[in-house]
Amino acid sequence: MSRARVERPAVALPRWVLLPAALGLLLFSTPLVAVLVRVPWPRVGPLLTSAASLDALRLSLLTAGASTLCCLLLGGPLALVLARSRGRGLPLLRAVVLLPLVLPPVVGGLALLFTVGRQGLLGPVLEALGVRVAFTTVAVVLAQTFVSMPFLVLSLEGALRSAAQGYEEVAATLGAGPGRVLLRITLPLVAPGLLAGAVLAFARSLGEFGATLILAGSVQGRTRTLPLEIYLQREVDPDAAVTLSLLLVAVSLVVVVALRGRLAGGVR
């Protein structure tokens, strides 16, 4: 016999809250309406299918996909360490991992340039190996990974902390090794959180601008992603800039709608 779900009574809100709430809603919605009003709808097709727009879109999708894969390969184990480890240095480690969330993107780009640039910390080593990172497509992926990985780590760490560890303990008691427990028990339990983090990382990578501009520059077909193309077209063809902005708004809206349950209720 299933238990009936008990609905909690709604708590009444003071009426004065409605005014600032409405103003806050206007703050979010009015700019979106302004974009829609400025879109040159008869030219949307030609603007989106121009060579520059298609190059920027193709590069953005390619690099955002590559950076999301990097986030999964590097951020997944990192989230596991943060969620399962104990120690005095853990808060500092978590702060370092989440720093790109609050760091200005331009500062992040400069930090990466000082690391892998020709005169950077690792520059001489990379030059000796014949590897060039700055101002290449690899630099775009690196910049996007740097700014978007914290989103995946946050989502996955929350899922790992809220997942019932009893199943893992039972599997370990029955003789399953750590690797088998991780692949057969842990990952299926946290799959929704992992997927949510990956989607957020992809969306953040798709919209990355500041760090990419500093580390990779703006070369059509190689480093000029969609946000950089929008910035360039803002001076040359404002209609193209508005149309491409609408495309990014649409992608962001799809991400928010797809993750509405997790963004509203958190990781369960």
Buried (B, 14 or more C-beta within 10 A) or exposed (E): EEEEEEEEEEEEEEEEEEEEEEEEEEEEEEEEEEBEEBBBEEBBEEBBEBEBBEBBBEBBBBBBBBBBBBBBEBBBEBBBBBBEEEEEEEEEBBEEBBEBBEBEBEEBBBBBBBBBBEEBEBBEEBEEEEEBBBBBBBBBBBBBBBBBBBBBBBBBBBBBBBBEBEBBEEBBEEEBEEEEBBEEBBEEBBEBBBBBBBBBBBBBBBBBBBBBBBBBBBEBEBBBBBBBBBBBBBEEBEBBBBBBBBBBBEBBEEBEEBBEEBEEEEBE
